[in-house]
Amino acid sequence: MIARQTRYAVTLGLLVVMPFAMVQACGPDWEPDTFVRKTRPDDLKSFAEGRLGILQTGYDSNELAVAFRYLNGGRLSVKEQHDTRTD
């Protein structure tokens, strides 16, 4: 008799708890997907002005040279910035 009551209590508890456990896995609060280019910066103008963002390993040597200069305290002239943006 006690075993049957315990079984009913556990089953009832699972029936009450399971819907909430399943609902937490999905919902309208998903973050939107974020895509980044691995071969060049998204905004070349900002990149040439020194706002580097997160550097990717697939960047061309030109972008890496610009990043190296900024990260070592250097700057690009206005002409160099313009040349970087038009490549």
N, C-alpha and C positions, 0 to 999 in steps of 0.2 A: 504494500500500500504506500509506504513512504517512498519507495523507488519510483513508483508510478507518478506520484506528486512531484518528485524532483525532476523527472523526465518532462512532465508538462510545464514546470516552471522554467526549465532550461529552454525548451522549445518556444515558449511564449516570449522569453527574454530575447532569443535570437530573432524571432519574427519582429520584435519591436526595434532592435538595434540594427539589423541588416539593411533596411532601406536607407538609413542615415549613413551607414558606412559606404554604400554604393553611390549615393548622391554626391559625396564629397569628391569623387574622382572626376566628375565632369561638371560643367557649369558655364555660365556666360562670362566668367572672369579670366578667360585665357588671355595671355599676352599675345599681341600680334607678332607674326614672324618678322625677323629682322635679317635682311640679306646684305652682305658686304661683298665688295669686289676684292678678290685676292691678288689681282694683277696690277691694279693701280688705285690711287685714292679716289673716293667718290667725288670730292670737290677739289679740283686741281688748283683753283684760285686760292682757296683757304690754305691748302697745303703749301703753296708757294709763298704765302704770307707768313708761314710759321705755325699755323694751327694744324699740327701733324695728325692728331687723333691716334688711333692704334695702328702701329706699323705691322704690315703683313709680310710674311716671308717670301711671297711671290712677287713683290714689287720689283720693277725694273731697276737697273743700277742707277739710272738718272734720279729716280725718286729717292733711292737710298742715299745717294750723294747729297741731295738737298736736306734730307733728314739728318744726316751726319753733321752737316754744317750747322744747322740750328741746334742740335743737341750738344754741340761743342761750344755754344755761345756765339757763333757767327750769325751773319745775316746775308740775305740776298739783296742785290741792288734792284731798283725798279725794272731795269732792262732784263736782268736775270729772271726776275719773277715773271715778266711778260713772256720771255722765251720758254720758261718752264710750262706755262699754261697753254701755249700753242702747240706743244709737241704732241 
